[in-house]
């Protein structure tokens, strides 16, 4: 199962989902894609929404992958249902430290200015490309599908962005924040950062290690914040490796027999 980051949607995971075998589930987080915005964003609230969706779908055990905002939600979800998460992959996850940029745009006066300008910026392909290359990626242009997803929704994303930003700011400041304690999930954890990430500092990997001492952390050189676009092949290799290693032995045997047949 995969969870996207701020301003994206489940559609951002389509290329990865098409390239891996088995059942794949991608949620639109509240306020993004085709989901309604929450009344008030919180990591625990988002995780509860995803948990409810999993129950409705009858999903048992699964490998969980989350990017940025989705990474914080994935960590909370793994803690709330540790026996059902086979492995946890965190791609530059929020929630493991304070985020200076998110806190800056949350200052009341600045927040009002951002909310006024954001609908126009998100409706402009030029502005979306420029913002992506400057803030999100390490100078790499976004693919056309991502730009179309954002610009086609434009102002509809403002409430989701506001509440998602609120959620990650509060998660980083909280007394019981992930990076202040060891979390209850004890299964395999894999963390990935680009060493040019401007949004979630690489120093937050220490928070991941504090929360999950078993975590294996990788830093991918020359990458910014968005592995699905900037390092698709490496990400796909990681996902396939984690899924294969976390599958029950019986499932791996059945898969191998199917290929042999």
Buried (B, 14 or more C-beta within 10 A) or exposed (E): BBBBBBBBBBBBBBBBBEBBEEEBBBBBBBBBBEBEBBEEBBBBBBBBBBBEBBEEEEBEEBBBBBBBBBBBBBBBBBBBBBEBBBBBBBBBBBBBBBBEEBBEBBEEEEBEEBBEEBBEBBBBBEBBBEBBBEEBBBEBEBBEEBBBBBBEBBEBBBBBBBBBBBBBBBBBEBEEBBBEEEBEBEBBBBBBBBEBBBBBBBEBBBBBBBBBEEBEBEBBEEBBBBBBBBBBEBBBEBBBEBBBEBBEEEEEEEBEEEEEE
